[in-house]
């Protein structure tokens, strides 16, 4: 089948989502660039958090426009 038109969304059980979760306010673009710089520095310096810093830097870098 090429589409999902045959599915009745009212009949599907979805995973529960917590509706009382508080979201943080969005970062400004300048804040995002600063955070990206910090994460890249942490990734380059190594250490126990380097892998996670690299992953987060890639995620954020993919979501913001290039600073160049």
Protein Blocks (a to p, Z undefined) as FASTA:
>chain_A
ZZfklpcfklpccddddfkbccdddddfklmmmmmmmmmmmmmngpjklmmmmmmmmmmm
mmpccfZZ
